[in-house]
Amino acid sequence: MAGHTSSSYRNQKHSAKNGGLNRKRRQPGIQIKGNHIKFCCQALFFACAGLLSGSIFLQADLPASPPLITPSTPTTQKNLAIQVPKEIRDKKCAIILFGLPRAFRRLVLPSLRQHVIRINAEKYKCDWYAHWYNDTREMPSRSGQGGELDSIPTLKQALEKTILHYHHHDPRIQFTTDSNTTFWESYGPLIQKILTEKGQRKFRKEHAVDPRLLYWPVKDISYNAQTLINIVKMWHSIQSAYQLAMQSGIPYDRVAVLRSDVMFLTPIDIWSRVPTNQTTTNSSAATIYDLHNEYAVVPGGFGMYPINDRFIYGPAKAVQTWATQRFSLLEEHVHETILKKEPGFGMHNERFLFHSIFPRIEKLEYDMKLCLVRVRADSSVWINDCGNLNDNVQIIEHDILQGQTCQRPLRKLDPKFRMSHVRQLLCDNVAISTP
């Protein structure tokens, strides 16, 4: 069964003049393969350096995931109190994952542990929830060659080891799943409608039938039937994961909703907000906190700025709008909103967010520094998700040994790039000598 839709709406910029979105067709994907090239290293370097251009895939033979190891230097409660402002210190928070677990254990989990779990466990006492589809294999599609799917329950061990180390409390960790059968039982009629219903010609005869399909983004040639099915699956996964958190009865103040098929290449602090001038990342020593819990944050600066479907964090009310109102707003969007603003784009996912979801979030910020790249079930990745890449960059290749750091020097790729930073990213973090 195919998983989520991968965004075909890349490299687009918001046109403030006409309120629309200017689209630039992406270049054909290129797959680079190598013998025993360790993909984690490649993806981290390329995405952080931001030097290549075009839609690039990388694929590699990967080692087994290294064992989970707890941090060597505990964070005390005294230090914790110093790090976190009193306004948010005792606020309740939840972090939610959704989607297909593509290459989860090998690619996603190490980056999730490094840049999300640990960053937030050091400061806050968040609960964790997840929804995924329990299929064992993904079929080939336009976004990848398909492959075996992982199991997210490996996340539970990583969460318990890291969170208990910092807080010595028992976090709420809950998962829910759907099978292909249960999904189609619930959404079969809606999908049939989406794939077949035609629109109305309001500019001619009053009741004339438009030969174009109403929901289909006919102006985006990259969309097909499977793309629309994947959108519905993604929406259901987001909504199911969020509802699982709400069923706990806990009045969460701050919520983050993240895709489970991406590598996180920059830290995500869910209580941070975007610096006014974006000269520093939110994960720097001088974190700017959302002390009054007012702002929702989505990633910007890559892919489809200023619209993005990959994650959001912010006040629970704002995140609830993002996570649960897609199905309820769909009819209004395709029959009215998109016909007025950009006819011919139907339920195009990113335009749906831009025109029908984001306007309902009162205070929304785009973080230009956050970086995450999508991974596929075949262990390939969209490494240009974080910016333009240059054809001249060499591939970094080195061995990743379980529980050990790199033993041989890295190649000199760019004299302007800090190799010490590359070494830290590629050796210490990817080899998982610490979580």
C-alpha positions as CSV (number, residue, x, y, z in Angstrom):
1,M,0.0,0.0,0.0
2,A,1.4,3.4,-0.9
3,G,1.9,5.9,1.9
4,H,1.6,9.6,2.2
5,T,1.6,12.0,-0.7
6,S,5.0,13.5,-1.3
7,S,4.9,17.1,-2.1
8,S,4.9,17.9,-5.8
9,Y,4.7,21.5,-5.0
10,R,8.4,22.1,-4.5
11,N,10.5,25.2,-5.1
12,Q,7.6,27.6,-5.1
13,K,7.4,31.1,-3.7
14,H,4.4,33.0,-2.4
15,S,3.3,35.8,-4.6
16,A,2.0,38.6,-2.4
17,K,0.8,40.6,-5.4
18,N,-1.8,38.2,-6.6
19,G,-2.3,36.1,-3.5
20,G,-1.4,33.0,-5.4
21,L,1.5,30.7,-5.7
22,N,4.0,30.7,-8.6
23,R,5.0,27.2,-9.5
24,K,8.3,26.1,-10.9
25,R,8.5,22.5,-12.2
26,R,11.1,20.5,-10.4
27,Q,13.9,18.8,-12.3
28,P,13.8,15.0,-12.7
29,G,15.1,13.0,-9.8
30,I,18.5,11.5,-9.9
31,Q,19.4,8.5,-7.9
32,I,23.0,8.2,-6.6
33,K,24.1,4.8,-5.4
34,G,27.3,3.5,-4.0
35,N,28.7,0.5,-2.3
36,H,28.3,0.7,1.4
37,I,27.8,4.5,1.3
38,K,26.3,5.4,4.6
39,F,23.3,7.4,3.8
40,C,22.8,9.2,7.1
41,C,26.1,10.9,6.6
42,Q,25.3,12.0,3.1
43,A,21.9,13.4,3.9
44,L,23.0,15.3,6.9
45,F,25.9,16.9,5.1
46,F,24.1,17.8,1.9
47,A,21.0,19.2,3.6
48,C,23.0,21.2,6.1
49,A,25.5,22.6,3.6
50,G,22.7,23.4,1.1
51,L,24.9,23.3,-2.0
52,L,23.2,21.1,-4.7
53,S,20.2,22.0,-6.9
54,G,17.4,19.9,-8.3
55,S,15.5,17.0,-6.9
56,I,18.1,14.5,-5.7
57,F,17.6,11.1,-4.3
58,L,20.3,9.2,-2.4
59,Q,20.1,5.5,-1.7
60,A,22.5,3.4,0.3
61,D,23.1,0.1,1.9
62,L,22.7,0.7,5.6
63,P,24.0,-1.0,8.7
64,A,21.7,-2.3,11.4
65,S,20.6,0.4,13.8
66,P,23.0,1.0,16.7
67,P,21.8,0.2,20.2
68,L,20.1,2.8,22.3
69,I,22.6,4.4,24.8
70,T,21.6,6.8,27.5
71,P,23.4,10.2,28.0
72,S,26.5,10.1,30.1
73,T,25.9,13.5,31.8
74,P,22.5,13.7,33.6
75,T,20.6,17.0,33.7
76,T,19.5,17.8,37.2
77,Q,16.2,19.3,38.2
78,K,18.0,22.3,39.5
79,N,19.6,22.9,36.1
80,L,16.3,22.2,34.4
81,A,14.7,25.0,36.4
82,I,17.4,27.4,35.3
83,Q,17.0,26.5,31.6
84,V,13.2,26.9,31.3
85,P,11.3,30.2,32.0
86,K,8.9,29.9,34.8
87,E,6.0,30.9,32.5
88,I,6.2,27.6,30.6
89,R,8.0,25.3,33.1
90,D,5.0,23.5,34.3
91,K,2.8,23.7,31.1
92,K,1.5,20.5,29.6
93,C,2.8,19.5,26.2
94,A,2.4,16.6,23.7
95,I,4.4,15.6,20.7
96,I,2.5,13.6,18.0
97,L,3.8,11.6,15.1
98,F,1.8,10.5,12.0
99,G,2.3,8.7,8.7
100,L,4.0,5.7,7.3
101,P,7.1,4.5,9.1
102,R,9.5,4.6,6.1
103,A,13.1,3.7,7.1
104,F,12.1,4.7,10.6
105,R,14.6,2.7,12.7
106,R,17.6,3.3,10.4
107,L,17.1,6.9,9.3
108,V,14.3,8.6,11.2
109,L,14.8,7.5,14.8
110,P,18.4,8.6,15.2
111,S,17.6,12.1,14.0
112,L,14.4,12.2,16.0
113,R,16.2,11.2,19.1
114,Q,19.0,13.7,18.6
115,H,17.0,16.8,17.5
116,V,13.5,16.3,19.0
117,I,13.3,13.8,21.8
118,R,16.5,14.9,23.7
119,I,16.0,18.7,23.0
120,N,12.6,18.6,24.6
121,A,13.2,16.0,27.3
122,E,15.9,18.2,28.7
123,K,13.4,21.0,29.4
124,Y,9.8,19.8,29.4
125,K,7.7,16.8,30.4
126,C,5.9,16.1,27.2
127,D,3.7,13.0,26.4
128,W,4.1,11.2,23.1
129,Y,1.4,9.9,20.7
130,A,1.6,8.3,17.2
131,H,-0.6,6.9,14.5
132,W,0.7,4.8,11.6
133,Y,-0.4,2.3,9.0
134,N,0.7,-1.2,9.9
135,D,1.4,-2.3,6.4
136,T,4.6,-4.3,5.9
137,R,5.5,-3.0,2.4
138,E,5.1,0.1,0.3
139,M,4.6,-0.2,-3.4
140,P,6.7,1.8,-5.8
141,S,5.4,5.3,-6.7
142,R,6.5,8.6,-8.1
143,S,8.2,9.4,-4.8
144,G,10.3,6.3,-4.3
145,Q,10.9,2.7,-5.3
146,G,8.9,1.3,-2.4
147,G,10.2,-1.2,0.1
148,E,9.8,-2.8,3.5
149,L,8.1,-0.6,6.2
150,D,9.4,-0.4,9.8
151,S,7.6,-0.6,13.1
152,I,7.3,2.6,15.2
153,P,7.2,0.7,18.5
154,T,11.0,1.0,18.5
155,L,10.2,4.6,19.4
156,K,8.9,3.6,22.8
157,Q,12.3,2.3,23.9
158,A,14.1,5.5,22.8
159,L,11.6,7.7,24.5
160,E,11.7,5.8,27.8
161,K,15.5,5.7,28.0
162,T,15.9,9.4,27.2
163,I,12.9,11.0,29.0
164,L,13.3,8.9,32.2
165,H,17.0,9.9,32.3
166,Y,16.1,13.6,32.5
167,H,12.9,13.7,34.5
168,H,12.5,10.4,36.3
169,H,8.8,10.5,35.5
170,D,6.7,8.0,33.5
171,P,5.6,9.8,30.3
172,R,2.4,8.9,28.6
173,I,3.3,7.0,25.4
174,Q,0.4,5.8,23.3
175,F,0.2,4.5,19.7
176,T,-2.7,3.7,17.4
177,T,-2.7,2.0,14.0
178,D,-4.9,1.3,10.9
179,S,-4.7,-1.4,8.3
180,N,-5.4,-1.0,4.6
181,T,-8.7,-2.7,5.2
182,T,-9.9,-0.5,7.9
183,F,-8.8,2.6,6.0
184,W,-10.8,1.7,2.9
185,E,-13.8,0.7,5.0
186,S,-13.9,4.2,6.4
187,Y,-12.9,6.3,3.4
188,G,-13.8,4.2,0.3
189,P,-17.0,6.3,-0.5
190,L,-15.1,9.6,-0.1
191,I,-12.2,8.5,-2.3
192,Q,-14.7,7.3,-5.0
193,K,-16.3,10.8,-4.9
194,I,-12.9,12.5,-5.0
195,L,-11.8,10.5,-8.0
196,T,-15.0,10.8,-10.1
197,E,-17.0,13.9,-9.2
198,K,-17.1,16.7,-11.8
199,G,-17.6,20.4,-11.2
200,Q,-20.1,23.0,-12.3
201,R,-19.6,25.6,-15.0
202,K,-20.7,28.8,-13.2
203,F,-19.4,31.0,-16.1
204,R,-21.8,29.4,-18.7
205,K,-25.0,27.6,-18.2
206,E,-26.2,27.5,-14.6
207,H,-26.2,23.7,-14.2
208,A,-23.7,22.7,-16.9
209,V,-21.3,20.0,-15.9
210,D,-17.6,20.8,-16.0
211,P,-15.7,18.0,-17.8
212,R,-12.8,18.5,-15.4
213,L,-12.9,16.6,-12.1
214,L,-13.8,18.9,-9.2
215,Y,-11.3,17.6,-6.6
216,W,-8.5,16.7,-9.0
217,P,-5.7,19.3,-9.3
218,V,-5.8,19.3,-13.1
219,K,-3.3,22.2,-13.3
220,D,-0.6,20.1,-11.5
221,I,0.4,17.3,-13.9
222,S,2.3,15.5,-11.2
223,Y,-1.0,14.5,-9.4
224,N,-2.6,11.2,-10.1
225,A,-5.2,9.0,-8.4
226,Q,-2.7,7.5,-5.9
227,T,-1.6,11.1,-4.9
228,L,-5.1,11.9,-3.9
229,I,-5.6,8.7,-2.0
230,N,-2.3,9.4,-0.2
231,I,-3.6,12.8,0.8
232,V,-6.7,11.3,2.4
233,K,-4.5,8.8,4.2
234,M,-2.2,11.5,5.5
235,W,-5.2,13.6,6.7
236,H,-6.6,10.6,8.5
237,S,-3.3,9.7,10.1
238,I,-2.9,13.3,11.4
239,Q,-6.4,13.5,12.7
240,S,-6.3,10.0,14.4
241,A,-3.0,10.8,16.2
242,Y,-4.3,14.1,17.4
243,Q,-7.6,12.6,18.6
244,L,-5.6,9.9,20.5
245,A,-3.9,12.7,22.4
246,M,-7.2,14.4,23.1
247,Q,-8.8,11.2,24.3
248,S,-6.3,11.2,27.2
249,G,-8.4,14.0,28.8
250,I,-5.2,16.0,29.5
251,P,-5.6,19.7,28.7
252,Y,-2.4,20.2,26.8
253,D,-1.1,23.7,26.4
254,R,1.5,23.1,23.7
255,V,1.3,20.5,20.9
256,A,3.6,19.5,18.1
257,V,2.6,17.3,15.2
258,L,5.4,15.8,13.2
259,R,5.8,13.4,10.2
260,S,7.3,10.0,11.0
261,D,9.0,9.7,7.6
262,V,11.5,12.6,7.8
263,M,15.1,13.1,9.1
264,F,15.3,16.0,11.4
265,L,18.5,17.9,10.7
266,T,18.1,20.9,13.0
267,P,16.8,20.9,16.6
268,I,13.1,21.5,17.3
269,D,12.2,23.1,20.6
270,I,8.4,23.1,20.7
271,W,8.2,26.1,23.1
272,S,10.4,28.3,20.9
273,R,9.3,30.9,18.5
274,V,10.9,32.4,15.4
275,P,13.5,35.2,15.9
276,T,12.3,38.5,14.3
277,N,15.3,38.7,11.9
278,Q,15.9,35.0,11.5
279,T,19.7,35.5,12.0
280,T,19.9,32.7,14.5
281,T,18.1,29.4,14.8
282,N,15.6,28.7,17.6
283,S,17.9,26.0,18.9
284,S,20.8,28.4,19.7
285,A,21.9,29.1,23.2
286,A,19.6,32.1,23.3
287,T,16.3,30.4,22.6
288,I,13.4,32.7,22.1
289,Y,10.5,31.2,24.0
290,D,6.8,31.7,23.3
291,L,6.2,32.7,26.9
292,H,2.5,33.5,26.4
293,N,1.8,30.5,24.2
294,E,0.5,32.6,21.3
295,Y,2.4,31.5,18.1
296,A,2.2,28.4,15.9
297,V,5.3,27.6,13.9
298,V,5.7,25.8,10.6
299,P,8.9,25.2,8.7
300,G,9.8,27.7,5.9
301,G,12.8,28.4,3.7
302,F,12.7,25.2,1.7
303,G,10.2,23.2,-0.2
304,M,7.0,25.1,-0.5
305,Y,7.5,28.3,1.6
306,P,5.3,29.8,2.9
307,I,3.2,26.6,3.0
308,N,4.2,23.3,4.4
309,D,2.4,20.1,5.4
310,R,5.3,18.5,7.3
311,F,4.8,19.6,10.8
312,I,3.5,22.3,13.1
313,Y,3.9,23.2,16.8
314,G,2.2,25.8,18.9
315,P,-0.8,26.4,21.1
316,A,-3.1,23.4,21.3
317,K,-6.0,25.3,19.7
318,A,-4.0,26.4,16.7
319,V,-2.6,22.9,16.2
320,Q,-6.1,21.4,16.5
321,T,-7.2,23.5,13.5
322,W,-4.3,22.2,11.5
323,A,-4.8,18.6,12.5
324,T,-8.6,18.1,12.6
325,Q,-10.4,20.5,10.2
326,R,-9.2,19.2,6.9
327,F,-12.1,16.8,6.2
328,S,-14.7,19.3,7.5
329,L,-13.4,22.1,5.3
330,L,-12.9,20.0,2.1
331,E,-16.3,20.7,0.5
332,E,-16.1,24.4,1.1
333,H,-12.6,24.5,-0.2
334,V,-13.2,22.7,-3.5
335,H,-16.7,24.2,-4.2
336,E,-16.0,27.8,-3.2
337,T,-12.5,28.8,-1.9
338,I,-10.2,27.3,-4.6
339,L,-12.7,28.1,-7.4
340,K,-12.4,31.8,-6.5
341,K,-8.7,31.9,-5.8
342,E,-7.0,29.3,-8.0
343,P,-9.5,27.3,-10.1
344,G,-8.2,24.0,-11.4
345,F,-6.2,23.1,-8.3
346,G,-9.0,21.2,-6.5
347,M,-7.7,19.6,-3.3
348,H,-4.1,20.2,-4.0
349,N,-2.7,19.6,-0.5
350,E,-0.4,22.6,-0.1
351,R,-2.9,25.0,-1.6
352,F,-5.6,23.6,0.7
353,L,-3.4,24.5,3.7
354,F,-2.6,27.9,2.3
355,H,-6.2,29.0,1.4
356,S,-8.3,27.0,3.9
357,I,-6.3,26.1,7.0
358,F,-3.6,28.7,7.7
359,P,-6.0,31.7,7.5
360,R,-7.8,30.1,10.5
361,I,-4.7,30.2,12.6
362,E,-4.5,33.6,14.2
363,K,-0.7,33.9,14.8
364,L,1.5,31.8,12.5
365,E,5.2,32.0,12.0
366,Y,7.5,30.5,9.4
367,D,10.9,29.3,10.7
368,M,13.4,29.7,7.9
369,K,16.1,27.8,9.8
370,L,14.4,24.5,10.5
371,C,15.5,21.7,8.2
372,L,14.0,18.2,7.7
373,V,14.2,15.9,4.7
374,R,11.8,13.2,3.6
375,V,12.9,9.6,3.5
376,R,11.5,6.8,1.5
377,A,10.9,3.1,2.2
378,D,13.8,2.2,-0.1
379,S,16.2,4.2,2.2
380,S,16.4,7.1,-0.3
381,V,15.8,10.7,0.6
382,W,14.8,14.0,-0.9
383,I,18.0,15.8,0.1
384,N,17.1,19.1,-1.6
385,D,14.2,19.6,0.9
386,C,16.3,22.0,2.8
387,G,17.6,24.2,-0.1
388,N,19.5,24.2,-3.3
389,L,22.3,21.7,-3.9
390,N,25.3,22.0,-6.2
391,D,26.3,19.2,-8.7
392,N,30.0,19.6,-7.8
393,V,29.7,18.4,-4.2
394,Q,31.4,15.1,-3.6
395,I,29.7,12.3,-1.7
396,I,30.9,11.8,1.8
397,E,31.7,8.2,2.6
398,H,32.8,6.7,5.8
399,D,32.0,3.7,8.0
400,I,29.5,3.9,10.8
401,L,30.2,1.4,13.5
402,Q,27.8,0.6,16.2
403,G,28.5,2.7,19.3
404,Q,31.7,4.2,17.9
405,T,32.6,7.4,16.2
406,C,34.4,7.8,12.9
407,Q,37.9,6.4,12.7
408,R,39.2,7.9,9.5
409,P,39.4,11.6,8.4
410,L,36.6,13.2,6.4
411,R,37.3,14.4,2.9
412,K,37.7,18.2,2.4
413,L,34.6,19.2,0.4
414,D,34.4,22.9,0.9
415,P,37.0,25.2,2.5
416,K,34.2,27.6,3.6
417,F,32.3,24.9,5.5
418,R,33.3,24.1,9.0
419,M,34.6,20.6,9.0
420,S,34.5,20.4,12.7
421,H,30.7,20.8,12.5
422,V,30.6,18.1,9.7
423,R,32.6,15.7,11.9
424,Q,30.2,16.3,14.8
425,L,27.2,15.7,12.7
426,L,28.5,12.7,10.8
427,C,30.5,10.9,13.4
428,D,29.1,11.6,16.9
429,N,25.5,11.9,16.1
430,V,25.0,9.4,13.3
431,A,27.1,6.7,15.0
432,I,24.9,7.2,18.1
433,S,27.7,7.1,20.6
434,T,25.2,9.1,22.7
435,P,21.4,9.5,22.2
